[in-house]
Structures are given as structure tokens and as C-alpha cells.
Amino acid sequence: MIVAGVDVGGTNIEVGLVDEDNDVIARAKRNTPTKGPDAVMATIVDLVQSLDESPVAVGVGIPGVVHQGNVLTVPNLSKWNAQVDLGGVLEGMLEVPVALGNDVNVGLLGEWITGAAHGVDNVLGVWMGTGIGGAMVLDGRPFNGSRGAAGEIGHVMVQPGGALCGCSRRGCVEAYAGRRSMAATAAAMVDAGRQTSLFDIRNDEGKNTLTSKVWARALAEQDELATRIFGMAIEMLGIAIASVINVVDVELVVVGGGLAEKLGQDLADRLRIAATPGMLHPHPDLRWVPSALGDDAGVVGAASLARAAIIRA
């Protein structure tokens, strides 16, 4: 039974065909449209239909709050200003069952099924990308909350009255540690007269934005401003992670997203060091690891939602 998993990110949409062994056997990728939900849905359909085989069901991870097939809010996608029946519309367009979940929830689900979190009962997932996402497995089951909004670690407030976040509140950790926010800070600092190689690296890499690859290269080259901004991001995210660990008492933290793919265990270690002062009684064997599946985590997790949709049907 071949199903498709779709991972919608703030930068790219990844689609893959996934077999019964949870192996991704075909892939397609495109930049995430910025013209709103209709453009995103059209891109998803095009990508799924471009694959070598037609899936019997499709699962989709979307970077927002998802409840009963509806996308309630999506802070990091352009022109998503109202609730969208994404699941229902895509079912009509693709003519197969479609299941929907939050992107980081399905990313951690993929890691739990066959990646870094396999076999672990209590896990916190932290994804560093365009924004900051979180997800949890508690007592051996994925935990999505009463309306699908659990795990929104990016909107834990770490600085009351602080920097403006994409969700319109102030002081969220995403306002400091999300890649989009870090890029805005870098641009403002350059306008104020500070020097950085970030934008030269962006141009040299042929990118339109400060991608994870750009940040990783700037950090490797010890760019002073990039190092300072990234250090603040780690500090703020460490505060948020410590607070969540104090509440849910996990035994494993999985760090995913584009920055984890580029920085690996070093990023996980930096977050561990930043979070440690704020943790009250952490698990004595608490481990911090990067995602093992990379881009495939969201695809595999979303595909598992597709299989569950077939079973329910």
C-alpha cells in the first residue's frame, strides 16, 4: 500500500511516496507559494501528481494549528488569514482520502516511528526552521492536545513585552529564534551600521533568504553578528525548552528542522547547555539528539496519517 506524505514548510513543500516499510521511494520538492492557501493546495496537488505512482491516500503536515481537517491558524505562511478546510478541499482535488496534522507533530511522529525517537515513551520535539515548532510524545502516544494546538513551543513567552512575533504577540521565543526573525534582526542591524557576511553568503549561495545553509556557513566562518544573533536564539529557546521539560518530564529531546540538518549534534548540545540552568528535576538520563530522518521525518509522519485515514474509512 503506497501512500504519500506532504511536509509543508515556510520555505519548501516536500512530498514523498512511502511504502509499507516506511521507506521514502520517490520525492518531489518545490518552494512554498506566498499567495495564500489556494496556491499552496495547487502546489501540493501538482507535486503529488508528479510522482511515479498514484498514492491510495495522502497525509499533510502544515505549520499551524490543525483540528478535524481544518487549519485554524498558520503564522508563518503568507496570506493565511482565515480558517481553511484544507483536508476537505484536497480530498476533492486528489480524489483520495487526505489526513491533516501539524508539521512538527508529524515530523516527530516520523522520528518516533522509525527515527531518533523510536521506542521512547516520552519525547519533546523542537524544530528550528522559518519559525519554531514543537511536538510531544507522552506515555507512549503522540500528544496533540484537545484541539491540535499542543506543543507550540515557539509561542512560549520568554520576554514579556519583547520582540513582535509573527503571531502578533510580543516576547514569543519564535520572535528571537525563528529563522525569519533572525533574518529581520540581521537586516535591522546592518541598516544600523553593523557588518556581517550573512547577506554576501546568501548571494554567493544563490539564495533569496537567509536559509539554514547560509546561517551554518556564517557560523562556521565565525561571523560576529551571526554568532551573536544565533547565540541569543539559543539562549531564548533554551529557556522555553527548560520550562516545557519542567512540565512534561521527558526522557528525550529531538531537535529537527533545517538548522538541525546543517548543525547536527552540535545544535542539540548547545540547546542542552542553554536549557540546563532552567530545568528543575530533569530525567537523569535525559538525551538530546538531532533528527535522524532529516527532511524525510515530516514525509514519513504525514504518510502514517494517510494510512490511518484509510483504516478509519
C-alpha positions as CSV (number, residue, x, y, z in Angstrom):
1,M,0.0,0.0,0.0
2,I,1.7,3.2,-1.2
3,V,0.7,6.4,0.4
4,A,2.1,10.0,0.1
5,G,3.4,12.2,2.8
6,V,3.4,16.0,2.3
7,D,5.5,18.3,4.5
8,V,4.6,22.0,4.1
9,G,7.2,24.3,5.5
10,G,7.7,28.0,5.5
11,T,10.3,27.7,2.7
12,N,9.6,24.4,0.8
13,I,7.0,21.8,0.3
14,E,8.3,18.3,0.4
15,V,6.3,15.3,-1.0
16,G,7.2,11.7,-0.9
17,L,5.8,8.3,-1.8
18,V,6.2,6.0,1.3
19,D,5.9,2.2,1.3
20,E,4.7,-0.2,4.0
21,D,8.2,-0.3,5.5
22,N,8.2,3.5,5.9
23,D,10.8,4.0,3.2
24,V,10.5,7.0,1.0
25,I,10.7,5.6,-2.5
26,A,10.1,8.8,-4.5
27,R,10.4,12.5,-3.8
28,A,9.4,15.9,-5.2
29,K,10.0,19.4,-3.8
30,R,9.0,23.0,-4.6
31,N,9.3,26.4,-3.0
32,T,6.3,27.2,-0.8
33,P,4.0,29.7,-2.6
34,T,3.3,33.0,-0.9
35,K,-0.1,33.8,-2.5
36,G,-2.2,32.0,0.1
37,P,-4.0,28.7,0.7
38,D,-5.2,28.1,-2.9
39,A,-1.7,28.4,-4.3
40,V,-0.4,26.0,-1.6
41,M,-3.1,23.5,-2.3
42,A,-2.5,23.7,-6.0
43,T,1.3,23.1,-5.5
44,I,0.5,20.1,-3.2
45,V,-1.7,18.6,-5.9
46,D,0.9,19.2,-8.6
47,L,3.7,17.6,-6.6
48,V,1.6,14.5,-5.6
49,Q,0.5,14.0,-9.2
50,S,4.1,14.4,-10.4
51,L,5.2,11.2,-8.5
52,D,5.9,7.9,-10.3
53,E,2.9,6.2,-8.7
54,S,-0.6,7.3,-7.5
55,P,-1.0,7.0,-3.8
56,V,-4.1,5.5,-2.2
57,A,-4.1,8.2,0.4
58,V,-2.3,11.4,1.3
59,G,-1.2,12.8,4.6
60,V,-0.2,16.5,5.0
61,G,1.8,18.3,7.7
62,I,1.1,22.0,7.8
63,P,2.9,24.7,10.0
64,G,-0.2,25.7,12.0
65,V,-2.9,24.6,14.4
66,V,-5.0,21.8,12.9
67,H,-8.3,20.5,14.1
68,Q,-10.6,18.0,12.4
69,G,-9.2,18.6,8.9
70,N,-9.3,22.4,9.3
71,V,-6.3,24.7,9.5
72,L,-7.2,27.2,12.3
73,T,-4.1,29.4,12.1
74,V,-0.8,29.5,10.2
75,P,1.5,32.2,11.5
76,N,4.4,31.5,9.1
77,L,2.6,31.2,5.7
78,S,1.7,34.3,3.8
79,K,-2.0,35.3,3.4
80,W,-3.5,32.6,5.6
81,N,-5.9,34.9,7.4
82,A,-8.9,32.6,8.0
83,Q,-9.8,29.0,8.8
84,V,-9.2,26.7,5.8
85,D,-10.8,23.3,5.2
86,L,-7.6,22.1,3.7
87,G,-8.3,18.4,4.2
88,G,-11.7,18.5,2.5
89,V,-10.6,20.6,-0.4
90,L,-7.5,18.5,-1.1
91,E,-9.7,15.3,-0.9
92,G,-11.9,16.8,-3.7
93,M,-8.8,17.7,-5.8
94,L,-6.9,14.5,-5.3
95,E,-9.9,12.1,-5.1
96,V,-8.2,10.0,-2.3
97,P,-8.5,10.2,1.5
98,V,-6.5,13.1,2.9
99,A,-5.4,13.4,6.6
100,L,-4.0,16.5,8.1
101,G,-1.7,17.3,11.0
102,N,0.6,20.0,12.3
103,D,4.0,19.8,10.6
104,V,6.1,19.3,13.7
105,N,3.7,16.8,15.2
106,V,4.0,14.7,12.0
107,G,7.8,15.3,11.9
108,L,8.2,14.0,15.5
109,L,5.8,11.2,14.6
110,G,8.1,10.2,11.8
111,E,11.1,10.2,14.1
112,W,9.1,8.1,16.6
113,I,8.0,5.6,14.1
114,T,11.4,4.9,12.5
115,G,14.0,7.6,13.6
116,A,15.7,9.1,16.6
117,A,12.7,8.7,18.9
118,H,11.8,5.1,18.0
119,G,10.9,3.1,21.1
120,V,11.0,6.1,23.5
121,D,7.8,6.8,25.5
122,N,8.3,10.5,26.5
123,V,9.8,12.8,23.9
124,L,9.9,16.5,23.2
125,G,10.5,17.5,19.6
126,V,11.8,21.0,18.8
127,W,12.0,22.1,15.2
128,M,14.1,25.1,14.2
129,G,13.1,26.5,10.8
130,T,11.3,29.5,9.4
131,G,9.6,29.5,12.8
132,I,10.0,27.4,16.0
133,G,7.8,24.3,16.3
134,G,7.3,21.7,19.0
135,A,5.7,18.4,19.4
136,M,5.4,15.7,22.1
137,V,5.0,12.0,22.7
138,L,3.8,11.3,26.2
139,D,3.3,7.9,27.8
140,G,4.0,6.2,24.5
141,R,1.4,8.1,22.5
142,P,1.6,11.3,20.3
143,F,0.0,14.1,22.2
144,N,-1.8,16.8,20.2
145,G,-4.0,18.3,22.9
146,S,-7.7,19.0,22.9
147,R,-7.7,20.9,19.6
148,G,-4.4,20.1,17.9
149,A,-2.5,23.0,19.4
150,A,-0.3,21.2,21.9
151,G,3.5,21.6,21.5
152,E,3.5,25.2,20.3
153,I,6.8,25.9,22.0
154,G,7.6,28.7,19.5
155,H,4.9,30.7,21.2
156,V,6.1,30.2,24.8
157,M,6.6,33.7,26.1
158,V,10.2,34.3,27.2
159,Q,10.3,38.1,27.3
160,P,7.1,39.9,28.3
161,G,6.6,42.9,26.1
162,G,9.5,41.8,24.0
163,A,10.1,41.4,20.2
164,L,7.0,41.3,18.0
165,C,6.2,37.7,16.8
166,G,4.5,36.6,13.6
167,C,1.5,35.5,15.7
168,S,1.0,39.3,16.7
169,R,2.0,38.8,20.3
170,R,5.2,40.0,21.9
171,G,8.0,38.1,23.5
172,C,7.5,34.6,22.0
173,V,10.6,32.5,21.6
174,E,9.9,32.4,17.8
175,A,10.4,36.2,17.7
176,Y,14.1,35.6,18.7
177,A,14.9,32.0,17.4
178,G,12.9,31.6,14.2
179,R,15.0,31.9,11.1
180,R,12.7,34.6,9.7
181,S,13.0,36.7,12.9
182,M,16.8,36.2,13.0
183,A,17.0,37.4,9.4
184,A,14.9,40.5,10.2
185,T,17.2,41.2,13.2
186,A,20.3,40.9,11.0
187,A,18.8,43.3,8.4
188,A,18.0,45.8,11.0
189,M,21.5,45.6,12.5
190,V,23.0,46.1,9.0
191,D,20.8,49.2,8.5
192,A,22.1,50.5,11.8
193,G,25.7,50.2,10.5
194,R,26.8,46.7,11.7
195,Q,28.9,44.5,9.5
196,T,28.1,40.9,8.6
197,S,28.8,38.4,5.8
198,L,25.3,36.8,6.1
199,F,23.9,38.6,3.0
200,D,27.1,38.1,1.0
201,I,26.9,34.4,1.8
202,R,23.2,34.4,0.8
203,N,24.1,35.9,-2.6
204,D,27.1,33.5,-3.0
205,E,24.9,30.5,-2.3
206,G,22.2,31.8,-4.8
207,K,19.5,32.0,-2.1
208,N,16.7,34.6,-1.8
209,T,16.6,34.4,2.0
210,L,19.0,33.6,4.9
211,T,18.5,29.8,4.8
212,S,19.8,27.3,7.2
213,K,22.7,26.7,4.9
214,V,23.6,30.4,5.0
215,W,23.4,30.6,8.8
216,A,25.5,27.4,9.1
217,R,28.2,28.8,6.8
218,A,28.3,32.2,8.6
219,L,28.6,30.5,12.0
220,A,31.4,28.2,10.6
221,E,33.2,31.3,9.4
222,Q,32.7,32.9,12.8
223,D,30.8,35.9,11.6
224,E,30.5,38.1,14.6
225,L,26.9,39.4,14.1
226,A,25.6,36.0,13.0
227,T,27.2,34.4,16.1
228,R,25.6,37.0,18.4
229,I,22.1,36.7,16.9
230,F,22.3,32.9,16.9
231,G,23.6,32.9,20.5
232,M,20.5,34.9,21.5
233,A,18.3,32.5,19.7
234,I,19.8,29.5,21.5
235,E,19.5,31.3,24.9
236,M,15.8,32.1,24.4
237,L,14.9,28.7,23.0
238,G,16.8,27.1,25.9
239,I,14.6,29.0,28.4
240,A,11.5,27.8,26.6
241,I,12.6,24.2,26.4
242,A,13.6,24.1,30.1
243,S,10.1,25.3,31.0
244,V,8.4,22.6,28.9
245,I,10.6,19.9,30.3
246,N,9.7,21.0,33.9
247,V,6.1,20.5,32.9
248,V,6.1,17.2,31.0
249,D,9.3,15.4,32.2
250,V,10.5,13.9,29.0
251,E,13.5,11.5,28.6
252,L,14.5,12.6,25.1
253,V,14.7,15.9,23.2
254,V,14.8,15.6,19.4
255,V,16.0,18.7,17.5
256,G,14.8,18.9,13.9
257,G,14.4,21.4,11.1
258,G,16.8,22.9,8.6
259,L,19.2,24.1,11.2
260,A,19.4,20.7,12.8
261,E,20.2,19.1,9.4
262,K,23.1,21.5,8.9
263,L,24.5,21.7,12.5
264,G,23.6,18.2,13.8
265,Q,24.6,17.2,17.3
266,D,26.4,20.5,18.0
267,L,23.0,22.3,17.8
268,A,21.4,19.7,20.2
269,D,24.3,20.1,22.6
270,R,24.1,23.9,22.5
271,L,20.4,23.7,23.4
272,R,21.1,21.3,26.2
273,I,23.6,23.7,27.7
274,A,21.2,26.6,27.4
275,A,18.3,24.8,28.9
276,T,20.2,23.1,31.8
277,P,20.1,26.1,34.3
278,G,16.3,26.3,34.0
279,M,15.5,22.6,34.5
280,L,14.3,21.6,38.0
281,H,14.3,17.8,38.0
282,P,15.1,16.5,34.6
283,H,15.2,12.8,33.8
284,P,18.7,11.6,35.0
285,D,19.4,10.1,31.6
286,L,17.8,12.9,29.5
287,R,19.2,12.7,26.0
288,W,19.4,15.5,23.3
289,V,19.8,14.3,19.7
290,P,19.3,15.7,16.2
291,S,16.6,14.3,13.9
292,A,17.7,11.1,12.2
293,L,15.5,11.4,9.2
294,G,16.1,15.0,8.1
295,D,13.5,16.1,5.5
296,D,12.0,12.6,5.5
297,A,10.7,12.9,9.0
298,G,7.7,15.0,8.1
299,V,7.0,12.9,5.0
300,V,7.1,9.6,6.9
301,G,5.0,11.0,9.7
302,A,2.4,12.5,7.3
303,A,2.3,9.2,5.4
304,S,1.4,7.4,8.6
305,L,-1.6,9.8,9.0
306,A,-2.6,8.8,5.5
307,R,-2.6,5.1,6.4
308,A,-4.6,5.8,9.5
309,A,-7.2,7.6,7.3
310,I,-7.6,4.5,5.2
311,I,-8.1,2.3,8.2
312,R,-10.8,4.7,9.6
313,A,-12.5,4.8,6.3
